[in-house]
Structure formats: C-alpha cells, structure tokens
C-alpha cells in the first residue's frame, strides 16, 4: 500500500493512500478533525470517573493520532485507560517519524509516550504507564472478536464507505455493538444514508451533531 505524507490546513501532517486516493485525515486539519470528533464528541461525552478504568476501541489505528490525543485528556480526567486498536496495514517507523504530532501536541512525557505508542509491537499488551495500557492488533477487523460489553467508547475510523464498504457493513457494526457496554458511545465522521441505516439496524440510537471545519455533520451512536 503506497502512502505519502501530506500537510493539512491546520499545519498537522497526515498520510494519503495513493491506491485509494484517500487520506487518513481531513485536508482541513488532521489534529482539529480528530480533536473535534473523537475527543470532543466522543470522550468528552462520557462523565469522568476517577475510580474507573475506561476501555476504548479504535477501528483503524492509522497514524496513532486519536490515541495520542486521548492520553492528555485521560490524565486530566484522572482515569486509567485500556486502549485497543485494530489495524490491517500498520505504518512503518519511517512514516511515524515523518509525522509532526509530537511537535504540535505537548503534555508531560508526550515525546516518550508518542514513541511508545508507535514503537510498541503489535499483538501484545503493553503497559505504557501506570495509567495507560495499549493493545494494538494487526488483523482484518472482520476476523476480530471480543467479549460482550467490553468497551465504554469506540472510535470508528476506517476509510470511507466508498473506499472500504466492508468496514461499514452490518456484520462489522453489529460486532462492535455487541462489544460495547450499555450506554457506550461510538463516534465516527460519516453520516451517509447507508451508514445511518446500518447503525440503526445494529441497534444503535444515532444522532447527527455538528462536524469540524469542512464537514457539516458527524455521527454519534449510543448503545
């Protein structure tokens, strides 16, 4: 899969997949898009509980940006985090090093944490810090399985339905639904009609909410 580095409008980097003619993030701004959708509409919609260990599932680990943005939020919330991510086509270390996220996103130990996030081997659980456990899985999501009611929050971030329709199919979305806790939250960037229908059929209560620059609306789904 041939990929190239691109600079988005907020100055943050992303990757473009040449074969799909698809970028990992919005060209209007990679960081502002992820911050708005996955942190603002997702993580911030869950009431903090310092006694809890939150479980987050990410579909499409990609550049690691969503994970990296999550860490300072969890520090400020005082919560521990188990973060599981699925990625079929992991980035190389050269690609990670070409991204500028650790220059633009600063918090205590941010450089070290970004390095650990990106260098941690796939398919083994890594204790990044006393409060953060990371499990990256290299596989086709359609082959993944979980125990029921495992996750508080899902970052649903595969490529678009036009480019990767199998990831937005009812079997995949239903598997995610079963893996989520009651009152769990899922956020994603697509509000296409077929996406809304599939999420409803899987059992989600869906709502369209304002999107980041360049995108009028995004989707939040509740179990």
Residue frames as a rotation matrix with the C-alpha (Angstrom) as fourth column:
UNK 1
0.585 0.811 0.000 0.00
0.811 -0.585 0.000 0.00
0.000 0.000 -1.000 0.00
UNK 2
-0.418 -0.778 0.469 1.76
0.785 -0.569 -0.245 3.15
0.457 0.265 0.849 -1.23
UNK 3
0.652 0.596 -0.469 1.41
0.756 -0.557 0.344 6.14
-0.056 -0.579 -0.814 1.12
UNK 4
-0.299 -0.734 0.610 2.76
0.646 -0.626 -0.437 9.69
0.703 0.263 0.661 1.09
UNK 5
-0.418 0.062 -0.906 2.96
0.803 -0.441 -0.400 12.45
-0.425 -0.895 0.135 3.70
UNK 6
-0.091 0.428 0.899 0.63
0.615 -0.686 0.389 15.43
0.783 0.588 -0.201 3.23
UNK 7
-0.942 -0.164 -0.292 0.28
0.329 -0.621 -0.711 18.68
-0.065 -0.766 0.639 5.18
UNK 8
-0.042 0.996 0.082 -3.27
0.966 0.020 0.259 19.59
0.256 0.090 -0.962 6.21
UNK 9
0.211 0.200 0.957 -4.67
0.355 -0.928 0.115 23.10
0.911 0.316 -0.267 6.62
UNK 10
0.973 0.127 0.194 -4.05
-0.125 -0.418 0.900 23.33
0.196 -0.899 -0.391 10.38
UNK 11
0.280 -0.958 0.067 -0.35
-0.915 -0.288 -0.283 22.53
0.290 0.017 -0.957 9.82
UNK 12
0.042 -0.222 0.974 -0.55
-0.616 0.762 0.200 18.94
-0.787 -0.608 -0.104 11.04
UNK 13
-0.688 -0.450 -0.569 0.52
-0.725 0.398 0.562 16.03
-0.026 0.799 -0.600 8.89
UNK 14
0.447 0.730 0.517 -1.47
-0.562 0.679 -0.472 13.13
-0.696 -0.080 0.714 7.51
UNK 15
-0.712 -0.605 0.356 -0.94
-0.119 0.605 0.788 10.30
-0.692 0.518 -0.503 5.05
UNK 16
0.223 0.745 -0.629 -2.51
-0.896 -0.098 -0.433 9.76
-0.384 0.660 0.646 1.67
UNK 17
-0.139 -0.158 0.978 -3.04
0.110 0.979 0.174 6.25
-0.984 0.132 -0.119 0.32
UNK 18
-0.633 -0.217 -0.743 -2.24
-0.607 -0.457 0.650 6.54
-0.481 0.863 0.157 -3.35
UNK 19
-0.972 0.232 0.026 -4.07
0.205 0.795 0.571 3.38
0.111 0.560 -0.821 -4.42
UNK 20
-0.228 0.943 -0.241 -7.33
0.955 0.169 -0.242 4.54
-0.188 -0.285 -0.940 -2.80
UNK 21
-0.507 -0.040 0.861 -6.84
0.332 -0.931 0.152 8.27
0.795 0.363 0.486 -3.41
UNK 22
0.675 0.734 -0.070 -7.85
0.234 -0.124 0.964 8.65
0.699 -0.667 -0.256 0.22
UNK 23
-0.326 -0.772 0.545 -6.21
-0.357 -0.433 -0.827 10.46
0.875 -0.464 -0.135 3.15
UNK 24
-0.548 0.043 -0.836 -6.13
0.671 0.619 -0.408 9.28
0.500 -0.784 -0.368 6.75
UNK 25
-0.335 0.377 -0.864 -7.45
0.681 -0.537 -0.498 12.66
-0.651 -0.755 -0.077 7.92
UNK 26
0.732 0.664 0.153 -9.33
0.621 -0.557 -0.551 15.67
-0.281 0.499 -0.820 6.62
UNK 27
-0.140 -0.792 0.595 -7.26
0.896 -0.357 -0.264 18.04
0.421 0.496 0.759 4.49
UNK 28
0.516 0.380 0.767 -8.87
0.039 -0.906 0.422 20.86
0.855 -0.188 -0.482 6.50
UNK 29
-0.067 -0.601 0.796 -6.81
-0.881 -0.340 -0.330 19.76
0.469 -0.723 -0.507 9.51
UNK 30
-0.180 -0.065 -0.981 -5.81
0.057 0.995 -0.077 16.37
0.982 -0.070 -0.176 10.89
UNK 31
-0.898 -0.229 -0.375 -5.50
0.367 0.079 -0.927 17.38
0.242 -0.970 0.013 14.53
UNK 32
-0.759 0.644 0.090 -8.57
-0.620 -0.675 -0.399 19.60
-0.196 -0.359 0.913 14.62
UNK 33
-0.050 0.743 -0.667 -10.66
-0.695 0.454 0.558 16.87
0.718 0.491 0.493 12.97
UNK 34
-0.290 -0.122 -0.949 -9.58
0.361 0.905 -0.226 14.18
0.886 -0.408 -0.218 15.43
UNK 35
-0.988 -0.104 -0.116 -9.92
0.148 -0.391 -0.908 16.54
0.049 -0.914 0.402 18.39
UNK 36
-0.551 0.834 -0.001 -13.44
-0.833 -0.550 0.063 17.55
0.052 0.036 0.998 17.38
UNK 37
0.142 0.687 -0.712 -14.83
-0.630 0.618 0.470 14.11
0.763 0.382 0.521 16.51
UNK 38
0.110 -0.132 -0.985 -13.14
0.284 0.954 -0.096 11.62
0.952 -0.269 0.143 18.77
UNK 39
-0.809 -0.395 -0.436 -12.26
0.530 -0.167 -0.831 13.70
0.255 -0.903 0.345 21.82
UNK 40
-0.890 0.438 0.127 -14.90
-0.456 -0.862 -0.220 16.42
0.013 -0.254 0.967 21.77
UNK 41
-0.025 0.964 -0.265 -17.90
-0.908 0.089 0.409 14.39
0.418 0.251 0.873 20.61
UNK 42
0.260 0.074 -0.963 -16.71
-0.022 0.997 0.071 11.04
0.965 0.002 0.261 21.97
UNK 43
-0.428 -0.544 -0.722 -14.53
0.657 0.361 -0.662 11.03
0.621 -0.757 0.203 25.07
UNK 44
-0.977 -0.008 0.211 -15.90
-0.116 -0.816 -0.566 14.29
0.177 -0.578 0.797 26.46
UNK 45
-0.123 0.992 -0.013 -19.46
-0.668 -0.073 0.741 12.94
0.734 0.100 0.672 26.28
UNK 46
0.256 0.127 -0.958 -18.60
0.444 0.865 0.233 10.34
0.859 -0.485 0.165 28.93
UNK 47
0.816 0.109 0.567 -18.78
-0.392 -0.616 0.683 11.55
0.424 -0.780 -0.460 32.53
UNK 48
-0.200 -0.975 -0.092 -15.36
-0.497 0.182 -0.848 11.26
0.844 -0.123 -0.522 34.23
UNK 49
0.920 0.374 0.118 -14.99
-0.298 0.468 0.832 8.69
0.256 -0.800 0.542 36.97
UNK 50
0.126 -0.978 0.166 -11.56
-0.929 -0.175 -0.326 8.62
0.347 -0.113 -0.931 38.65
UNK 51
-0.056 -0.099 0.994 -12.34
-0.681 0.732 0.034 5.19
-0.731 -0.674 -0.108 40.11
UNK 52
0.828 0.487 0.278 -12.88
-0.117 0.635 -0.764 3.67
-0.548 0.600 0.582 36.66
UNK 53
-0.531 -0.840 0.110 -10.59
-0.015 0.138 0.990 2.14
-0.847 0.524 -0.086 34.08
UNK 54
0.386 0.706 -0.593 -12.00
-0.601 -0.295 -0.743 3.23
-0.700 0.643 0.310 30.75
UNK 55
-0.287 -0.395 0.873 -11.89
0.423 0.765 0.486 0.88
-0.860 0.508 -0.052 27.76
UNK 56
0.294 0.303 -0.906 -11.62
-0.623 -0.658 -0.422 2.39
-0.725 0.689 -0.005 24.29
UNK 57
0.073 -0.211 0.975 -11.69
0.628 0.769 0.120 0.52
-0.775 0.603 0.189 20.98
UNK 58
0.034 -0.088 -0.996 -10.34
-0.603 -0.796 0.050 2.16
-0.797 0.599 -0.080 17.84
UNK 59
0.515 0.176 0.839 -11.17
0.533 0.701 -0.474 0.78
-0.671 0.691 0.267 14.43
UNK 60
0.660 -0.392 0.641 -8.27
0.557 -0.317 -0.767 1.91
0.504 0.864 0.009 12.25
UNK 61
0.486 -0.530 -0.695 -5.23
0.691 -0.255 0.677 2.86
-0.536 -0.809 0.242 14.36
UNK 62
0.820 -0.070 0.569 -3.58
0.454 -0.525 -0.720 4.56
0.349 0.848 -0.398 11.40
UNK 63
0.129 -0.804 0.581 -1.22
0.019 -0.583 -0.812 7.36
0.991 0.116 -0.060 12.41
UNK 64
-0.314 -0.187 -0.931 -1.91
0.869 0.339 -0.361 6.92
0.383 -0.922 0.056 16.13
UNK 65
-0.745 -0.025 0.666 -3.27
-0.029 -0.997 -0.071 10.48
0.666 -0.072 0.742 16.33
UNK 66
0.297 0.936 0.189 -6.58
-0.327 -0.087 0.941 9.60
0.897 -0.342 0.280 18.03
UNK 67
0.543 -0.189 -0.818 -4.74
0.693 0.650 0.311 7.57
0.473 -0.736 0.484 20.64
UNK 68
-0.514 -0.857 -0.040 -2.15
0.762 -0.435 -0.479 10.29
0.393 -0.277 0.877 21.22
UNK 69
-0.515 0.408 0.754 -4.83
-0.279 -0.911 0.303 12.97
0.810 -0.054 0.583 21.68
UNK 70
0.511 0.782 -0.356 -6.67
0.042 0.390 0.920 10.75
0.858 -0.485 0.167 24.15
UNK 71
-0.042 -0.608 -0.793 -3.79
0.804 0.451 -0.388 10.47
0.593 -0.654 0.470 26.63
UNK 72
-0.914 -0.336 0.228 -3.66
0.137 -0.785 -0.604 14.07
0.382 -0.521 0.763 27.98
UNK 73
-0.140 0.942 0.304 -7.44
-0.633 -0.321 0.704 14.01
0.761 -0.094 0.642 28.33
UNK 74
0.523 0.311 -0.793 -7.28
0.273 0.820 0.502 10.86
0.807 -0.480 0.344 30.44
UNK 75
-0.526 -0.762 -0.378 -4.54
0.690 -0.122 -0.714 12.41
0.498 -0.636 0.590 32.57
UNK 76
-0.828 0.234 0.509 -6.71
-0.355 -0.922 -0.154 15.46
0.433 -0.309 0.847 33.25
UNK 77
0.215 0.970 -0.113 -9.73
-0.562 0.217 0.798 13.23
0.799 -0.108 0.592 33.95
UNK 78
-0.294 -0.435 0.851 -7.74
-0.953 0.207 -0.223 11.16
-0.079 -0.876 -0.475 36.43
UNK 79
0.716 0.627 0.306 -8.84
-0.571 0.779 -0.259 7.89
-0.401 0.011 0.916 34.85
UNK 80
-0.418 -0.775 0.474 -6.91
-0.263 0.602 0.754 4.80
-0.869 0.191 -0.456 33.87
UNK 81
0.364 0.502 -0.784 -7.19
-0.860 -0.142 -0.491 3.64
-0.358 0.853 0.380 30.26
UNK 82
-0.274 -0.337 0.901 -7.18
0.242 0.882 0.404 0.37
-0.931 0.329 -0.160 28.35
UNK 83
0.236 0.255 -0.938 -6.88
-0.743 -0.575 -0.343 1.21
-0.626 0.778 0.054 24.65
UNK 84
-0.171 -0.208 0.963 -7.31
0.356 0.898 0.257 -1.47
-0.919 0.387 -0.079 21.99
UNK 85
0.157 0.141 -0.978 -6.78
-0.718 -0.663 -0.211 -0.69
-0.678 0.735 -0.003 18.32
UNK 86
0.387 0.055 0.920 -7.22
0.464 0.851 -0.246 -2.68
-0.796 0.523 0.304 15.13
UNK 87
0.318 -0.322 -0.892 -5.04
-0.736 -0.677 -0.018 -2.01
-0.598 0.662 -0.452 12.09
UNK 88
0.864 0.066 0.499 -4.69
0.216 0.847 -0.485 -4.16
-0.455 0.527 0.718 9.00
UNK 89
0.526 -0.683 0.506 -1.88
0.641 -0.073 -0.764 -2.11
0.559 0.727 0.400 7.41
UNK 90
0.652 -0.277 -0.705 0.44
0.578 -0.420 0.700 -0.72
-0.490 -0.864 -0.114 10.12
UNK 91
0.918 -0.396 0.015 2.66
-0.329 -0.782 -0.530 2.25
0.222 0.481 -0.848 9.38
UNK 92
0.328 -0.904 -0.275 6.42
0.689 0.428 -0.585 1.91
0.647 0.003 0.763 9.23
UNK 93
0.279 -0.318 -0.906 8.63
0.824 -0.406 0.395 3.67
-0.493 -0.857 0.149 11.76
UNK 94
-0.792 -0.565 0.231 9.83
0.594 -0.627 0.504 5.95
-0.141 0.537 0.832 8.96
UNK 95
-0.245 0.795 0.555 6.25
0.465 -0.406 0.787 7.06
0.851 0.451 -0.270 8.34
UNK 96
0.610 0.463 -0.643 5.65
0.772 -0.164 0.614 7.69
0.179 -0.871 -0.457 12.05
UNK 97
-0.152 -0.781 -0.606 8.83
0.808 -0.451 0.379 9.75
-0.569 -0.431 0.700 12.27
UNK 98
-0.795 -0.127 0.593 7.66
0.535 -0.608 0.586 11.93
0.286 0.783 0.552 9.37
UNK 99
0.294 0.951 0.097 4.52
0.684 -0.280 0.673 12.95
0.667 -0.131 -0.733 11.28
UNK 100
-0.564 -0.573 0.594 4.66
0.097 -0.761 -0.642 16.16
0.820 -0.305 0.485 13.31
UNK 101
0.457 0.884 -0.102 2.17
0.201 0.009 0.980 15.35
0.867 -0.468 -0.173 16.08
UNK 102
0.375 -0.324 -0.868 4.66
0.925 0.189 0.329 15.30
0.057 -0.927 0.371 18.94
UNK 103
-0.773 -0.607 0.183 5.81
0.605 -0.793 -0.074 18.77
0.190 0.053 0.980 17.93
UNK 104
-0.556 0.641 0.529 2.25
-0.202 -0.722 0.662 20.14
0.806 0.261 0.531 17.93
UNK 105
0.629 0.771 -0.100 0.73
-0.150 0.247 0.958 18.22
0.763 -0.587 0.270 20.86
UNK 106
-0.472 -0.876 0.097 2.59
-0.152 -0.027 -0.988 18.83
0.868 -0.481 -0.120 24.09
UNK 107
0.731 0.550 0.403 1.89
-0.498 0.027 0.867 17.39
0.466 -0.835 0.294 27.54
UNK 108
0.221 -0.722 0.655 4.06
-0.888 0.129 0.441 15.76
-0.403 -0.680 -0.613 30.25
UNK 109
-0.384 -0.536 0.752 6.18
-0.191 0.843 0.504 12.97
-0.904 0.050 -0.425 28.73
UNK 110
0.611 0.746 -0.265 4.43
-0.408 0.010 -0.913 13.47
-0.678 0.666 0.311 25.36
UNK 111
0.130 -0.633 -0.763 7.55
-0.979 0.041 -0.201 12.71
0.158 0.773 -0.614 23.30
UNK 112
-0.819 -0.474 0.324 8.17
-0.546 0.816 -0.188 9.46
-0.175 -0.331 -0.927 25.15
UNK 113
-0.183 0.841 0.509 4.52
-0.145 0.488 -0.860 8.44
-0.972 -0.232 0.033 25.01
UNK 114
0.612 0.383 -0.691 4.27
-0.709 -0.121 -0.695 9.05
-0.350 0.916 0.198 21.26
UNK 115
-0.306 -0.811 -0.498 7.40
-0.912 0.401 -0.092 6.95
0.274 0.426 -0.862 20.75
UNK 116
-0.820 0.019 0.572 5.98
-0.294 0.843 -0.451 4.14
-0.491 -0.538 -0.685 22.86
UNK 117
0.225 0.974 0.014 2.60
-0.373 0.100 -0.922 4.29
-0.900 0.203 0.386 21.11
UNK 118
0.625 0.029 -0.780 4.21
-0.779 -0.040 -0.626 3.97
-0.050 0.999 -0.002 17.71
UNK 119
-0.290 -0.869 -0.401 7.01
-0.840 0.432 -0.329 1.52
0.459 0.241 -0.855 18.58
UNK 120
-0.248 0.271 0.930 5.03
-0.691 0.624 -0.366 -0.87
-0.679 -0.733 0.032 20.76
UNK 121
-0.980 -0.157 -0.127 4.83
-0.200 0.685 0.701 -4.20
-0.023 0.712 -0.702 18.89
UNK 122
-0.136 0.963 -0.231 1.51
-0.892 -0.017 0.453 -5.35
0.432 0.267 0.861 17.56
UNK 123
0.378 0.508 -0.773 -0.41
-0.249 0.861 0.444 -8.25
0.892 0.024 0.452 19.08
UNK 124
-0.253 -0.321 -0.912 0.84
0.804 0.455 -0.383 -7.88
0.538 -0.831 0.143 22.63
UNK 125
0.804 0.594 0.029 -0.48
0.446 -0.635 0.631 -5.82
0.393 -0.495 -0.775 25.51
UNK 126
-0.314 -0.936 0.160 1.91
0.630 -0.332 -0.702 -3.04
0.710 -0.120 0.694 26.55
UNK 127
0.551 0.378 -0.744 1.86
0.818 -0.419 0.394 -1.12
-0.163 -0.826 -0.540 29.84
UNK 128
0.218 -0.447 0.868 2.82
0.548 -0.679 -0.488 2.34
0.807 0.582 0.097 28.59
UNK 129
-0.596 -0.324 0.735 2.43
-0.423 -0.651 -0.630 3.95
0.683 -0.686 0.251 32.02
UNK 130
-0.972 0.235 0.004 0.74
0.115 0.492 -0.863 3.14
-0.205 -0.839 -0.505 35.33
UNK 131
-0.275 0.929 -0.247 -2.49
-0.253 -0.318 -0.914 4.61
-0.928 -0.188 0.323 33.93
UNK 132
0.347 0.360 -0.866 -2.29
-0.876 -0.206 -0.437 3.54
-0.336 0.910 0.244 30.25
UNK 133
-0.294 -0.335 0.895 -2.38
-0.001 0.936 0.351 0.07
-0.956 0.103 -0.276 28.72
UNK 134
0.080 0.221 -0.972 -2.21
-0.914 -0.374 -0.160 -0.32
-0.399 0.901 0.172 24.93
UNK 135
-0.215 -0.073 0.974 -3.07
0.175 0.978 0.112 -3.33
-0.961 0.195 -0.197 22.80
UNK 136
-0.042 0.118 -0.992 -2.55
-0.904 -0.427 -0.013 -2.88
-0.425 0.896 0.125 19.06
UNK 137
0.070 0.165 0.984 -3.80
0.105 0.980 -0.171 -5.76
-0.992 0.116 0.051 16.91
UNK 138
-0.543 -0.306 -0.782 -2.65
-0.734 -0.278 0.619 -6.32
-0.407 0.911 -0.073 13.33
UNK 139
-0.751 0.358 0.555 -5.50
0.456 0.889 0.045 -8.08
-0.477 0.287 -0.831 11.59
UNK 140
-0.718 0.651 0.245 -8.54
0.038 -0.316 0.948 -7.69
0.695 0.690 0.202 9.38
UNK 141
-0.726 0.441 0.528 -11.27
-0.686 -0.400 -0.608 -6.32
-0.057 -0.804 0.592 11.63
UNK 142
0.205 0.887 -0.414 -13.77
-0.875 0.356 0.328 -8.77
0.438 0.295 0.849 10.19
UNK 143
0.113 -0.240 -0.964 -11.81
0.133 0.965 -0.224 -11.53
0.985 -0.103 0.141 11.94
UNK 144
-0.804 -0.438 0.402 -11.67
-0.272 -0.329 -0.904 -9.81
0.528 -0.837 0.145 15.32
UNK 145
0.213 0.856 -0.472 -13.74
0.355 0.382 0.853 -10.98
0.910 -0.349 -0.222 18.27
UNK 146
-0.691 -0.370 0.621 -14.30
-0.410 -0.507 -0.758 -9.62
0.595 -0.779 0.199 21.76
UNK 147
-0.705 0.530 -0.472 -16.14
0.707 0.475 -0.524 -10.50
-0.053 -0.703 -0.709 24.91
UNK 148
0.098 0.835 0.542 -19.51
0.700 -0.445 0.559 -8.78
0.708 0.324 -0.628 25.11
UNK 149
0.907 0.380 0.181 -19.87
0.195 -0.762 0.618 -5.38
0.373 -0.525 -0.765 26.78
UNK 150
0.244 -0.929 -0.279 -16.11
0.970 0.236 0.063 -4.70
0.007 -0.286 0.958 26.85
UNK 151
-0.655 -0.663 0.363 -15.79
0.717 -0.697 0.021 -1.05
0.239 0.275 0.931 25.72
UNK 152
-0.121 0.539 -0.834 -17.04
0.586 -0.639 -0.498 2.28
-0.801 -0.549 -0.238 27.02
UNK 153
0.439 0.123 -0.890 -16.17
-0.409 -0.855 -0.320 4.15
-0.800 0.504 -0.325 23.84
UNK 154
0.197 -0.350 0.916 -15.46
0.771 0.632 0.076 3.34
-0.605 0.692 0.394 20.19
UNK 155
-0.061 -0.292 -0.954 -13.53
-0.522 -0.806 0.280 5.49
-0.851 0.515 -0.103 17.74
UNK 156
0.384 0.281 0.880 -14.89
0.531 0.712 -0.459 4.17
-0.756 0.643 0.124 14.45
UNK 157
0.428 -0.387 -0.817 -12.33
-0.498 -0.855 0.144 5.45
-0.754 0.345 -0.559 11.97
UNK 158
-0.035 -0.421 0.907 -11.87
0.650 0.680 0.341 3.21
-0.759 0.601 0.249 8.93
UNK 159
-0.970 -0.232 -0.074 -11.57
0.077 -0.581 0.810 4.61
-0.231 0.780 0.582 5.43
UNK 160
-0.526 0.811 -0.255 -14.77
-0.768 -0.582 -0.266 6.00
-0.364 0.055 0.930 3.92
UNK 161
0.119 0.686 0.718 -17.75
-0.150 0.727 -0.670 3.82
-0.982 -0.028 0.189 2.97
UNK 162
0.827 0.160 -0.540 -16.98
-0.531 -0.095 -0.842 4.48
-0.186 0.982 0.006 -0.70
UNK 163
0.077 -0.924 -0.374 -13.41
-0.881 0.113 -0.459 3.19
0.467 0.365 -0.806 -0.36
UNK 164
-0.904 -0.409 -0.124 -13.83
-0.277 0.781 -0.560 0.49
0.326 -0.472 -0.820 2.28
UNK 165
-0.115 0.988 0.106 -17.53
-0.767 -0.156 0.623 -0.52
0.631 -0.010 0.775 2.26
UNK 166
0.062 0.134 -0.989 -16.95
0.238 0.960 0.145 -3.84
0.969 -0.245 0.028 4.03
UNK 167
-0.821 -0.458 -0.342 -15.99
0.435 -0.114 -0.893 -1.99
0.370 -0.882 0.293 7.22
UNK 168
-0.788 0.601 0.133 -19.39
-0.606 -0.719 -0.341 -0.28
-0.109 -0.349 0.931 7.33
UNK 169
-0.437 0.614 -0.657 -21.39
-0.243 0.623 0.744 -3.46
0.866 0.484 -0.123 6.81
UNK 170
0.489 0.760 0.429 -24.00
-0.662 0.003 0.750 -4.79
0.568 -0.650 0.504 9.23
UNK 171
0.715 -0.233 -0.659 -21.88
0.445 0.878 0.173 -7.77
0.539 -0.418 0.732 10.43
UNK 172
-0.388 -0.920 0.052 -19.00
0.593 -0.293 -0.750 -5.46
0.706 -0.261 0.659 11.35
UNK 173
-0.458 0.258 0.851 -21.16
-0.485 -0.874 0.004 -2.82
0.745 -0.411 0.525 13.02
UNK 174
0.667 0.740 -0.085 -23.14
-0.381 0.437 0.815 -5.48
0.641 -0.511 0.573 14.90
UNK 175
0.312 -0.656 -0.688 -19.90
0.714 0.639 -0.286 -6.97
0.627 -0.402 0.668 16.25
UNK 176
-0.702 -0.536 0.468 -18.91
0.167 -0.764 -0.624 -3.54
0.692 -0.359 0.626 17.53
UNK 177
0.027 0.819 0.573 -22.34
-0.650 -0.421 0.632 -3.08
0.760 -0.390 0.521 19.11
UNK 178
0.778 0.281 -0.562 -22.05
0.125 0.808 0.576 -6.36
0.616 -0.519 0.593 20.99
UNK 179
-0.058 -0.918 -0.393 -18.57
0.795 0.196 -0.574 -5.43
0.604 -0.346 0.718 22.22
UNK 180
-0.555 -0.129 0.821 -19.79
-0.144 -0.958 -0.248 -2.17
0.819 -0.256 0.513 23.76
UNK 181
-0.873 0.254 -0.417 -21.08
0.467 0.184 -0.865 -1.66
-0.142 -0.950 -0.279 27.27
UNK 182
0.207 0.972 0.113 -24.64
0.962 -0.223 0.160 -0.49
0.181 0.076 -0.981 27.87
UNK 183
0.881 0.189 -0.434 -24.73
0.261 -0.959 0.112 3.30
-0.395 -0.212 -0.894 27.49
UNK 184
-0.151 -0.979 0.138 -21.48
0.631 0.012 0.776 3.08
-0.761 0.204 0.616 25.49
UNK 185
0.605 0.262 -0.752 -20.70
-0.246 -0.836 -0.490 5.73
-0.757 0.481 -0.441 22.89
UNK 186
-0.031 -0.591 0.806 -19.43
0.858 0.398 0.324 5.39
-0.512 0.702 0.495 19.32
UNK 187
0.469 0.142 -0.872 -18.30
-0.208 -0.941 -0.265 8.32
-0.858 0.306 -0.412 17.19
UNK 188
-0.189 -0.499 0.846 -17.48
0.814 0.402 0.419 8.43
-0.549 0.768 0.330 13.50
UNK 189
-0.701 -0.244 -0.670 -17.14
-0.040 -0.925 0.379 11.01
-0.712 0.292 0.638 10.76
UNK 190
-0.956 0.293 0.001 -19.61
0.039 0.122 0.992 9.62
0.291 0.948 -0.128 8.19
UNK 191
-0.504 0.863 0.026 -23.30
-0.274 -0.131 -0.953 10.47
-0.819 -0.487 0.303 8.12
UNK 192
-0.818 0.195 -0.541 -24.10
-0.526 0.129 0.841 8.85
0.234 0.972 -0.003 4.77
UNK 193
0.127 0.989 0.077 -27.58
-0.971 0.108 0.213 7.37
0.202 -0.102 0.974 4.48
UNK 194
0.413 -0.006 -0.911 -26.31
-0.160 0.984 -0.079 3.79
0.896 0.179 0.406 4.26
UNK 195
-0.687 -0.713 -0.138 -24.18
0.074 0.120 -0.990 4.35
0.723 -0.691 -0.030 7.38
UNK 196
-0.609 0.525 0.594 -27.13
-0.792 -0.438 -0.425 5.63
0.037 -0.730 0.683 9.40
UNK 197
0.426 0.822 -0.378 -29.31
-0.800 0.537 0.267 2.73
0.423 0.189 0.886 8.28
UNK 198
0.086 -0.474 -0.876 -26.71
0.083 0.880 -0.468 0.12
0.993 -0.032 0.115 9.19
UNK 199
-0.874 -0.450 0.183 -26.06
-0.111 -0.181 -0.977 1.61
0.473 -0.875 0.109 12.62
UNK 200
-0.248 0.874 0.418 -29.79
-0.969 -0.233 -0.088 1.76
0.020 -0.426 0.904 13.35
UNK 201
0.519 0.464 -0.718 -30.27
-0.539 0.830 0.146 -1.83
0.663 0.311 0.681 12.21
UNK 202
-0.328 -0.736 -0.593 -27.43
0.145 0.580 -0.801 -2.95
0.934 -0.349 -0.083 14.50
UNK 203
0.231 0.539 -0.810 -29.34
0.885 0.230 0.405 -1.47
0.405 -0.810 -0.424 17.45
UNK 204
-0.724 -0.615 -0.313 -27.73
0.689 -0.668 -0.281 1.95
-0.036 -0.419 0.907 17.95
UNK 205
0.635 0.717 -0.288 -29.55
0.681 -0.695 -0.230 5.16
-0.365 -0.050 -0.930 18.78
UNK 206
-0.284 -0.824 0.491 -27.94
0.958 -0.264 0.111 7.65
0.038 0.502 0.864 16.43
UNK 207
0.698 0.431 -0.572 -27.65
0.431 -0.891 -0.144 11.42
-0.571 -0.146 -0.808 16.40
UNK 208
0.220 -0.593 0.775 -26.11
0.821 -0.316 -0.475 13.83
0.526 0.741 0.417 13.93
UNK 209
0.624 -0.107 -0.774 -24.05
0.532 -0.668 0.521 16.55
-0.573 -0.736 -0.360 15.57
UNK 210
0.920 -0.253 -0.300 -22.03
-0.379 -0.772 -0.510 19.48
-0.102 0.583 -0.806 14.17
UNK 211
0.721 -0.680 0.134 -18.79
0.690 0.688 -0.223 18.48
0.059 0.253 0.966 12.49
UNK 212
0.010 -0.822 -0.570 -15.32
0.536 -0.477 0.697 20.05
-0.844 -0.312 0.436 12.34
UNK 213
0.046 -0.051 -0.998 -14.28
-0.593 -0.805 0.014 22.59
-0.804 0.591 -0.067 9.69
UNK 214
-0.656 -0.272 -0.704 -15.06
-0.755 0.246 0.608 21.24
0.008 0.930 -0.367 6.24
UNK 215
-0.781 0.443 -0.440 -17.67
0.317 0.888 0.333 18.77
0.538 0.121 -0.834 7.49
UNK 216
-0.298 0.740 0.603 -21.19
-0.529 -0.654 0.541 19.88
0.795 -0.158 0.586 8.33
UNK 217
0.560 0.584 0.587 -22.18
-0.822 0.304 0.481 16.90
0.103 -0.752 0.651 10.49
UNK 218
-0.683 -0.652 -0.330 -20.74
-0.552 0.756 -0.352 13.79
0.479 -0.058 -0.876 12.14
UNK 219
0.309 0.819 -0.483 -22.39
-0.300 0.566 0.768 10.78
0.902 -0.092 0.421 13.74
UNK 220
-0.709 -0.392 0.586 -22.60
-0.690 0.217 -0.690 9.79
0.143 -0.894 -0.425 17.39
UNK 221
0.053 0.691 -0.721 -24.21
-0.331 0.693 0.640 6.44
0.942 0.205 0.266 18.19
UNK 222
-0.392 -0.080 0.917 -25.37
-0.917 -0.044 -0.396 5.29
0.072 -0.996 -0.056 21.62
UNK 223
-0.589 0.204 -0.782 -25.97
0.050 0.975 0.216 1.78
0.806 0.089 -0.585 22.89
